Amino acid sequence: MRGIVSLLIIVYLIGVGVELAPVVQGQWNSGTASDLAGNVARALPEALAWPAKVYRTVVNKA
């Protein structure tokens, strides 16, 4: 059971990273560290809700 929970947490965190990757990639060399942190902080709530976005996409296709 612990293994399944660990796997779900790992998949969730990878998904958050995938959602935040465009923000980080776009700001990595072009701005200051505070700009990067601010943009990541603004994008974080939507990135944390990525399972809901995937669910809505799957449900709307059916």
DSSP file (Angstrom, degrees, kcal/mol; ACC not computed):
  #  RESIDUE AA STRUCTURE BP1 BP2  ACC     N-H-->O    O-->H-N    N-H-->O    O-->H-N    TCO  KAPPA ALPHA  PHI   PSI    X-CA   Y-CA   Z-CA
    1    1 A M     >        0   0    0      0, 0.0     4,-2.1     0, 0.0     5,-0.2   0.000 360.0 360.0 360.0 -39.8    0.0    0.0    0.0
    2    2 A R  H  >  +     0   0    0      1,-0.2     4,-2.5     2,-0.2     5,-0.2   0.866 360.0  55.3 -63.1 -34.8    2.9    2.4    0.8
    3    3 A G  H  > S+     0   0    0      2,-0.2     4,-2.4     1,-0.2    -1,-0.2   0.897 107.0  48.6 -65.2 -40.6    4.3    1.7   -2.6
    4    4 A I  H  > S+     0   0    0      2,-0.2     4,-2.4     1,-0.2    -2,-0.2   0.918 112.7  47.8 -65.9 -43.5    1.1    2.7   -4.4
    5    5 A V  H  X S+     0   0    0     -4,-2.1     4,-2.3     2,-0.2    -2,-0.2   0.912 112.2  50.0 -63.5 -42.2    0.8    5.9   -2.4
    6    6 A S  H  X S+     0   0    0     -4,-2.5     4,-2.3     1,-0.2    -2,-0.2   0.912 110.5  49.9 -62.0 -42.5    4.5    6.7   -3.1
    7    7 A L  H  X S+     0   0    0     -4,-2.4     4,-2.5     1,-0.2    -2,-0.2   0.904 110.3  50.0 -64.0 -41.8    4.0    6.1   -6.8
    8    8 A L  H  X S+     0   0    0     -4,-2.4     4,-2.3     2,-0.2    -1,-0.2   0.895 111.1  49.0 -63.6 -40.3    0.9    8.4   -6.8
    9    9 A I  H  X S+     0   0    0     -4,-2.3     4,-2.5     2,-0.2    -2,-0.2   0.908 111.4  49.5 -65.5 -41.7    2.8   11.1   -5.1
   10   10 A I  H  X S+     0   0    0     -4,-2.3     4,-2.3     2,-0.2    -2,-0.2   0.925 111.9  47.8 -63.8 -44.8    5.8   10.8   -7.5
   11   11 A V  H  X S+     0   0    0     -4,-2.5     4,-2.2     2,-0.2    -2,-0.2   0.902 111.9  51.0 -63.0 -40.9    3.5   11.0  -10.5
   12   12 A Y  H  X S+     0   0    0     -4,-2.3     4,-2.0     1,-0.2    -2,-0.2   0.930 111.4  46.5 -61.7 -46.3    1.7   14.0   -9.0
   13   13 A L  H  X S+     0   0    0     -4,-2.5     4,-2.1     1,-0.2    -1,-0.2   0.859 110.6  52.5 -68.4 -34.5    4.9   15.9   -8.4
   14   14 A I  H  X S+     0   0    0     -4,-2.3     4,-2.4     2,-0.2    -1,-0.2   0.912 108.5  51.9 -64.4 -41.0    6.2   15.0  -11.9
   15   15 A G  H  X S+     0   0    0     -4,-2.2     4,-2.2     2,-0.2    -2,-0.2   0.890 107.9  51.1 -61.5 -40.0    3.0   16.4  -13.3
   16   16 A V  H  X S+     0   0    0     -4,-2.0     4,-1.9     1,-0.2    -1,-0.2   0.912 110.3  50.1 -62.9 -41.7    3.5   19.7  -11.3
   17   17 A G  H  X S+     0   0    0     -4,-2.1     4,-1.3     1,-0.2    -2,-0.2   0.892 109.3  50.6 -63.5 -39.5    7.0   19.9  -12.7
   18   18 A V  H  < S+     0   0    0     -4,-2.4    -1,-0.2     1,-0.2    -2,-0.2   0.896 110.8  49.4 -65.4 -39.9    5.7   19.4  -16.3
   19   19 A E  H  < S+     0   0    0     -4,-2.2     4,-0.3     1,-0.2    -1,-0.2   0.847 115.4  43.4 -67.7 -33.2    3.1   22.1  -15.8
   20   20 A L  H  X S+     0   0    0     -4,-1.9     4,-2.3     1,-0.2     3,-0.3   0.624  90.8  88.4 -87.1 -13.3    5.7   24.6  -14.4
   21   21 A A  H  X S+     0   0    0     -4,-1.3     4,-3.0     1,-0.2     5,-0.3   0.887  85.1  50.9 -57.0 -45.3    8.4   23.8  -17.0
   22   22 A P  H  > S+     0   0    0      0, 0.0     4,-2.1     0, 0.0    -1,-0.2   0.888 111.1  49.6 -62.3 -35.2    7.3   26.3  -19.6
   23   23 A V  H  > S+     0   0    0     -3,-0.3     4,-1.4    -4,-0.3    -2,-0.2   0.939 115.4  42.5 -66.3 -46.3    7.3   29.1  -17.0
   24   24 A V  H  X S+     0   0    0     -4,-2.3     4,-1.3     1,-0.2    -1,-0.2   0.916 114.5  50.8 -67.2 -43.1   10.7   28.2  -15.7
   25   25 A Q  H  < S+     0   0    0     -4,-3.0     4,-0.4    -5,-0.2     3,-0.2   0.890 110.7  49.2 -63.3 -40.1   12.1   27.7  -19.2
   26   26 A G  H  < S+     0   0    0     -4,-2.1     4,-0.2    -5,-0.3    -1,-0.2   0.804 120.8  34.4 -70.0 -28.9   10.8   31.1  -20.4
   27   27 A Q  H  X S+     0   0    0     -4,-1.4     4,-1.1    -3,-0.2    -1,-0.2   0.471  89.9  96.1-104.4  -3.3   12.2   33.0  -17.5
   28   28 A W  T  < S+     0   0    0     -4,-1.3    -2,-0.1    -3,-0.2    -1,-0.1   0.913 103.8  12.5 -59.7 -48.7   15.4   31.1  -16.8
   29   29 A N  T  4 S+     0   0    0     -4,-0.4    -1,-0.2     1,-0.1    -2,-0.1   0.556 122.0  62.7-105.2 -10.5   17.8   33.4  -18.8
   30   30 A S  T  4 S+     0   0    0     -4,-0.2     2,-0.2     2,-0.1    -2,-0.2   0.644 103.1  26.5 -96.9 -13.3   15.7   36.4  -19.5
   31   31 A G  S  < S-     0   0    0     -4,-1.1     2,-0.1     1,-0.1    -4,-0.0  -0.699  83.9 -79.4-136.9-173.5   14.9   37.8  -16.1
   32   32 A T     >  -     0   0    0     -2,-0.2     4,-2.2     1,-0.1     5,-0.2  -0.381  44.5-106.1 -85.5 168.9   16.0   38.1  -12.5
   33   33 A A  H  > S+     0   0    0      1,-0.2     4,-2.5     2,-0.2     5,-0.2   0.855 121.3  54.3 -64.3 -34.9   15.6   35.4   -9.9
   34   34 A S  H  > S+     0   0    0      2,-0.2     4,-2.3     1,-0.2    -1,-0.2   0.872 107.2  50.7 -69.4 -35.3   12.8   37.4   -8.2
   35   35 A D  H  > S+     0   0    0      2,-0.2     4,-2.5     1,-0.2    -2,-0.2   0.922 111.3  48.8 -64.0 -43.4   10.9   37.6  -11.5
   36   36 A L  H  X S+     0   0    0     -4,-2.2     4,-2.4     1,-0.2    -2,-0.2   0.930 112.3  47.6 -61.3 -46.6   11.3   33.8  -11.9
   37   37 A A  H  X S+     0   0    0     -4,-2.5     4,-2.4     1,-0.2    -1,-0.2   0.891 112.0  50.5 -63.7 -39.6   10.1   33.2   -8.4
   38   38 A G  H  X S+     0   0    0     -4,-2.3     4,-1.9     2,-0.2    -1,-0.2   0.910 111.6  47.0 -65.2 -42.1    7.1   35.5   -8.9
   39   39 A N  H  X S+     0   0    0     -4,-2.5     4,-1.8     2,-0.2    -2,-0.2   0.883 112.8  49.2 -68.4 -37.8    6.1   33.9  -12.1
   40   40 A V  H  X S+     0   0    0     -4,-2.4     4,-1.5     2,-0.2    -2,-0.2   0.909 110.0  51.9 -66.0 -41.1    6.4   30.4  -10.6
   41   41 A A  H  < S+     0   0    0     -4,-2.4    -2,-0.2     1,-0.2    -1,-0.2   0.870 110.8  48.0 -63.5 -36.0    4.3   31.5   -7.6
   42   42 A R  H  < S+     0   0    0     -4,-1.9     4,-0.4     1,-0.2    -1,-0.2   0.850 116.3  43.2 -71.5 -33.8    1.6   32.8   -9.9
   43   43 A A  H  X S+     0   0    0     -4,-1.8     4,-2.0     1,-0.2    -2,-0.2   0.619  93.9  84.8 -86.1 -14.0    1.6   29.6  -12.0
   44   44 A L  H  X S+     0   0    0     -4,-1.5     4,-2.6     1,-0.2     5,-0.2   0.886  83.4  53.6 -62.3 -44.4    1.7   27.2   -9.0
   45   45 A P  H  > S+     0   0    0      0, 0.0     4,-0.8     0, 0.0    -1,-0.2   0.917 113.3  44.0 -59.3 -41.2   -2.0   27.0   -8.1
   46   46 A E  H  4 S+     0   0    0     -4,-0.4     3,-0.3     1,-0.2    -2,-0.2   0.872 113.1  52.2 -69.3 -35.5   -2.9   26.0  -11.7
   47   47 A A  H >< S+     0   0    0     -4,-2.0     3,-1.3     1,-0.2    -1,-0.2   0.873 106.2  53.6 -67.8 -36.2    0.0   23.6  -11.8
   48   48 A L  H 3< S+     0   0    0     -4,-2.6    -1,-0.2     1,-0.3    -2,-0.2   0.730 105.9  55.0 -70.1 -20.4   -1.1   21.9   -8.6
   49   49 A A  T >X  +     0   0    0     -4,-0.8     4,-1.3    -3,-0.3     3,-0.8   0.120  69.9 119.2 -98.0  20.8   -4.6   21.4  -10.1
   50   50 A W  H <>  +     0   0    0     -3,-1.3     4,-2.2     1,-0.2     5,-0.2   0.820  67.2  60.9 -60.0 -32.5   -3.3   19.5  -13.1
   51   51 A P  H 3> S+     0   0    0      0, 0.0     4,-2.4     0, 0.0    -1,-0.2   0.883 103.3  51.5 -63.2 -33.7   -5.3   16.3  -12.3
   52   52 A A  H <> S+     0   0    0     -3,-0.8     4,-2.5     2,-0.2    -2,-0.2   0.891 108.8  50.5 -67.3 -38.7   -8.6   18.3  -12.5
   53   53 A K  H  X S+     0   0    0     -4,-1.3     4,-1.9     2,-0.2    -1,-0.2   0.906 111.8  47.4 -65.6 -41.1   -7.6   19.6  -15.9
   54   54 A V  H  X S+     0   0    0     -4,-2.2     4,-2.3     2,-0.2    -2,-0.2   0.908 111.4  51.5 -65.3 -41.5   -6.8   16.1  -17.2
   55   55 A Y  H  X S+     0   0    0     -4,-2.4     4,-2.7     1,-0.2     5,-0.2   0.927 109.6  48.6 -61.6 -45.8  -10.0   14.8  -15.8
   56   56 A R  H  X S+     0   0    0     -4,-2.5     4,-2.2     1,-0.2    -1,-0.2   0.876 110.9  51.6 -64.0 -36.3  -12.1   17.5  -17.5
   57   57 A T  H  X S+     0   0    0     -4,-1.9     4,-1.2     2,-0.2    -1,-0.2   0.917 112.3  45.4 -64.7 -43.2  -10.3   16.8  -20.8
   58   58 A V  H  X S+     0   0    0     -4,-2.3     4,-1.0     1,-0.2    -2,-0.2   0.908 114.4  48.0 -68.0 -42.2  -11.0   13.1  -20.5
   59   59 A V  H  < S+     0   0    0     -4,-2.7     3,-0.4     1,-0.2    -2,-0.2   0.885 109.6  52.2 -67.2 -39.1  -14.7   13.5  -19.5
   60   60 A N  H  < S+     0   0    0     -4,-2.2    -1,-0.2     1,-0.2    -2,-0.2   0.777 106.9  53.7 -70.9 -25.4  -15.4   16.1  -22.3
   61   61 A K  H  <        0   0    0     -4,-1.2    -1,-0.2     1,-0.2    -2,-0.2   0.755 360.0 360.0 -77.2 -24.3  -14.0   13.7  -25.0
   62   62 A A     <        0   0    0     -4,-1.0    -1,-0.2    -3,-0.4    -2,-0.2   0.485 360.0 360.0 -78.8 360.0  -16.3   10.9  -23.9
